[in-house]
Amino acid sequence: MNYRRNTVTGRLTFEDPSRPTDSTLTATFRNGEQVATRATAGSSGFNIDTRDDGTSSVSQHIAVLSSSSDRSVAIFANPETAGLDHTSYGTWLDGDTNTRGSVAAGSYGSRTAAADVPTSGTATYNGKGVGMATVGDGDLYGTEFDVTLSTTDFNTVAISSNNTLATNLIDGGTSRLSSLDFNGTGTITDSGFNANLTSGSGTGSTQGNFFGPNAEEVGGTFSVSGSTVTHIGAYGASQP
């Protein structure tokens, strides 16, 4: 998805949403610390290395990476606390110039083989998600939230997010934005799922997969938009 910034007002607008596409993620660790991250999704991508000009800030659930040289910012699951063994997820903004660039999200991991996904029974997955959003003020927000995905038969799926915390990436202010919480239902096909979403600010969809040898985890990406709001991101969750 592309974005454009108004040079007079500074307002940010997401535009030209794209369909899901293949994405790659490469992380480099040193002494147990993630020092470099590179990701691509279609024409969007970033490469941030804290050993050069990149910076990182790690909280309980997320890691925020930024690079001043190419105007990139990325929000990924904190691998130390995510509680995920088979998947990871994140979202990023990559600025081509001061006025335009791209925004994307990715879900990564070891997908469950279709033959190993249960065909009956129930399961509930709890986890976290991150996103990038523009709301009515035109500023860019990084979001983090709780997510729950459940199935009663491994044919249909229900998903919901709540407790969305939005951090203004311009001034650093934080607030709860329940209007960004979403929910929806969909179907499971092979080792993947799709669902339509609604929130207090718009409609959209999510696409995801089961991860792990026995579908122990799930992960996916989402996009929700309305008249003044666009929210895209990714999530990961595991069974208790």
C-alpha positions as CSV (number, residue, x, y, z in Angstrom):
1,M,0.0,0.0,0.0
2,N,1.3,3.5,-0.9
3,Y,1.1,6.6,1.2
4,R,1.3,10.3,0.3
5,R,2.0,13.2,2.7
6,N,0.6,16.7,2.1
7,T,3.5,19.1,2.2
8,V,1.3,21.9,3.5
9,T,-0.8,20.2,6.2
10,G,1.6,17.3,6.9
11,R,-1.5,14.9,6.8
12,L,-0.7,11.4,5.7
13,T,-3.0,9.4,3.4
14,F,-2.9,5.7,2.6
15,E,-3.8,4.9,-1.0
16,D,-3.7,2.2,-3.7
17,P,-4.2,-0.8,-1.4
18,S,-2.7,-4.0,-2.9
19,R,-3.7,-7.6,-2.7
20,P,-1.7,-10.1,-0.5
21,T,1.6,-11.0,-1.9
22,D,4.6,-13.1,-1.0
23,S,6.8,-11.5,1.7
24,T,10.2,-12.3,3.1
25,L,11.8,-11.6,6.5
26,T,15.5,-11.8,7.5
27,A,16.7,-11.1,11.0
28,T,20.3,-11.0,12.3
29,F,21.1,-11.6,15.9
30,R,24.2,-10.9,17.9
31,N,24.6,-12.2,21.5
32,G,20.9,-12.9,21.6
33,E,19.9,-9.4,20.5
34,Q,18.2,-8.7,17.1
35,V,20.6,-6.2,15.5
36,A,19.4,-6.1,11.9
37,T,16.0,-6.7,10.1
38,R,15.2,-6.8,6.5
39,A,11.7,-7.5,4.9
40,T,10.1,-7.2,1.6
41,A,6.5,-7.4,0.3
42,G,5.9,-6.7,-3.3
43,S,7.6,-3.4,-4.1
44,S,7.7,-2.4,-0.5
45,G,10.6,-3.2,1.9
46,F,13.1,-2.0,4.4
47,N,16.6,-2.8,5.7
48,I,17.4,-1.5,9.2
49,D,20.7,-2.3,10.9
50,T,21.4,-1.0,14.4
51,R,25.1,-1.5,13.8
52,D,24.9,1.3,11.2
53,D,22.5,4.2,11.6
54,G,19.4,2.2,12.7
55,T,17.9,2.3,16.2
56,S,15.7,-0.1,18.1
57,S,13.4,0.2,21.1
58,V,12.1,-2.9,22.7
59,S,9.0,-3.0,25.0
60,Q,7.3,-6.0,26.6
61,H,5.6,-7.2,23.4
62,I,7.1,-5.3,20.4
63,A,10.3,-4.1,18.9
64,V,10.3,-0.7,17.1
65,L,13.1,-0.3,14.6
66,S,13.9,3.0,12.7
67,S,16.4,4.2,10.2
68,S,17.1,7.9,9.7
69,S,18.9,7.5,6.4
70,D,16.1,6.0,4.4
71,R,13.1,7.1,6.6
72,S,12.0,3.6,7.5
73,V,10.1,2.5,10.7
74,A,9.1,-1.0,11.5
75,I,7.2,-2.7,14.3
76,F,7.7,-6.4,14.9
77,A,6.9,-8.9,17.6
78,N,9.4,-9.1,20.3
79,P,10.9,-12.6,19.8
80,E,11.8,-12.8,23.5
81,T,8.3,-12.4,24.8
82,A,5.9,-13.2,21.9
83,G,5.5,-16.8,23.1
84,L,5.6,-18.0,19.4
85,D,7.8,-20.9,18.3
86,H,6.8,-21.2,14.7
87,T,5.7,-17.7,13.4
88,S,6.5,-14.0,13.6
89,Y,4.9,-10.9,12.3
90,G,5.4,-7.2,11.7
91,T,4.5,-4.0,9.8
92,W,6.6,-1.2,8.4
93,L,6.6,2.1,6.6
94,D,9.3,2.8,4.0
95,G,9.7,6.4,2.8
96,D,10.9,6.8,-0.8
97,T,10.9,10.6,-0.3
98,N,9.6,13.1,2.3
99,T,6.2,13.1,0.7
100,R,5.6,9.5,-0.4
101,G,6.4,5.9,0.3
102,S,4.9,2.5,1.0
103,V,3.3,0.7,4.0
104,A,3.1,-3.1,4.3
105,A,2.8,-5.9,6.8
106,G,3.9,-9.5,6.9
107,S,3.3,-12.9,8.6
108,Y,6.1,-15.4,8.5
109,G,6.9,-18.9,9.8
110,S,6.8,-22.6,9.2
111,R,3.4,-23.3,7.8
112,T,1.4,-26.4,8.7
113,A,1.1,-28.9,5.9
114,A,-2.5,-29.1,4.8
115,A,-2.6,-32.8,5.7
116,D,-1.7,-32.0,9.3
117,V,-4.4,-29.4,10.0
118,P,-7.2,-31.1,12.0
119,T,-10.4,-31.6,10.2
120,S,-12.6,-31.5,13.3
121,G,-12.6,-30.3,16.9
122,T,-12.2,-26.9,18.5
123,A,-9.3,-24.6,19.1
124,T,-8.7,-21.1,20.4
125,Y,-5.6,-19.1,19.7
126,N,-4.6,-16.0,21.8
127,G,-1.9,-13.5,20.9
128,K,-0.8,-10.1,19.8
129,G,-0.8,-7.9,16.7
130,V,0.8,-4.7,15.4
131,G,-0.3,-2.2,12.8
132,M,0.1,1.1,11.1
133,A,-2.9,3.5,11.0
134,T,-4.0,6.9,9.9
135,V,-7.1,8.4,11.6
136,G,-9.0,11.7,11.3
137,D,-6.0,13.9,12.2
138,G,-3.9,12.6,9.4
139,D,-1.0,11.6,11.6
140,L,0.6,8.1,11.5
141,Y,0.1,5.8,14.4
142,G,1.7,2.5,15.3
143,T,-0.7,0.1,16.9
144,E,-0.5,-2.9,19.2
145,F,-3.5,-5.1,20.3
146,D,-4.7,-8.4,21.6
147,V,-6.1,-10.9,19.1
148,T,-8.1,-14.1,19.5
149,L,-8.9,-16.6,16.8
150,S,-11.1,-19.6,17.3
151,T,-12.7,-22.4,15.4
152,T,-15.4,-24.9,16.4
153,D,-14.9,-27.3,13.5
154,F,-11.7,-26.4,11.5
155,N,-14.0,-25.4,8.7
156,T,-15.0,-21.9,9.9
157,V,-13.0,-19.3,11.9
158,A,-13.8,-16.3,14.1
159,I,-11.3,-13.6,14.8
160,S,-11.4,-10.4,17.0
161,S,-9.0,-7.8,18.3
162,N,-9.3,-5.6,21.4
163,N,-7.4,-3.3,23.6
164,T,-5.8,-1.4,20.7
165,L,-3.2,1.0,21.8
166,A,-2.1,3.6,19.3
167,T,1.1,5.5,19.5
168,N,1.5,8.7,17.5
169,L,4.7,8.3,15.5
170,I,5.0,12.1,15.2
171,D,4.8,13.3,18.8
172,G,4.9,10.0,20.8
173,G,1.5,10.3,22.4
174,T,-0.5,7.2,23.2
175,S,-4.2,6.5,23.4
176,R,-6.7,3.6,23.4
177,L,-8.6,3.6,20.1
178,S,-11.4,1.1,20.4
179,S,-12.7,2.2,17.0
180,L,-9.7,0.2,15.5
181,D,-10.8,-3.0,17.3
182,F,-12.1,-5.5,14.6
183,N,-13.9,-8.7,14.4
184,G,-15.1,-11.1,11.7
185,T,-15.8,-14.6,10.5
186,G,-14.5,-16.6,7.6
187,T,-13.5,-20.0,6.3
188,I,-10.5,-22.4,6.5
189,T,-9.1,-23.9,3.3
190,D,-6.2,-26.3,3.5
191,S,-3.8,-24.7,6.0
192,G,-5.0,-21.1,5.5
193,F,-8.0,-19.0,6.3
194,N,-9.8,-15.8,5.1
195,A,-12.3,-13.7,7.0
196,N,-14.2,-10.4,6.4
197,L,-13.7,-7.8,9.1
198,T,-15.7,-4.9,10.6
199,S,-14.6,-2.3,13.1
200,G,-15.9,0.9,14.5
201,S,-14.2,2.7,11.7
202,G,-14.6,0.6,8.6
203,T,-14.5,-2.8,6.9
204,G,-11.8,-5.0,5.5
205,S,-10.4,-8.5,5.5
206,T,-7.7,-10.8,6.9
207,Q,-5.7,-13.7,5.4
208,G,-3.7,-16.1,7.5
209,N,-2.2,-19.5,8.0
210,F,-1.7,-22.2,10.6
211,F,1.9,-22.6,11.7
212,G,3.8,-25.4,13.4
213,P,3.8,-29.2,12.7
214,N,0.3,-29.6,14.3
215,A,-1.3,-26.2,13.7
216,E,-0.2,-25.0,17.2
217,E,-0.1,-21.4,16.0
218,V,-1.7,-19.0,13.6
219,G,-0.6,-15.8,11.9
220,G,-1.9,-13.4,9.3
221,T,-2.2,-9.9,7.9
222,F,-5.2,-7.6,7.8
223,S,-6.4,-4.3,6.3
224,V,-9.4,-2.3,7.4
225,S,-10.5,1.1,6.0
226,G,-13.2,3.7,6.3
227,S,-13.9,7.2,5.3
228,T,-11.2,8.7,7.5
229,V,-9.3,5.7,8.8
230,T,-7.0,3.1,7.3
231,H,-5.4,0.4,9.5
232,I,-3.2,-2.4,8.2
233,G,-1.0,-4.9,10.1
234,A,-0.2,-8.4,11.2
235,Y,-0.7,-10.7,14.1
236,G,0.4,-14.0,15.6
237,A,-1.3,-16.3,18.2
238,S,-0.9,-19.7,19.9
239,Q,-3.1,-22.2,21.7
240,P,-2.9,-22.0,25.5
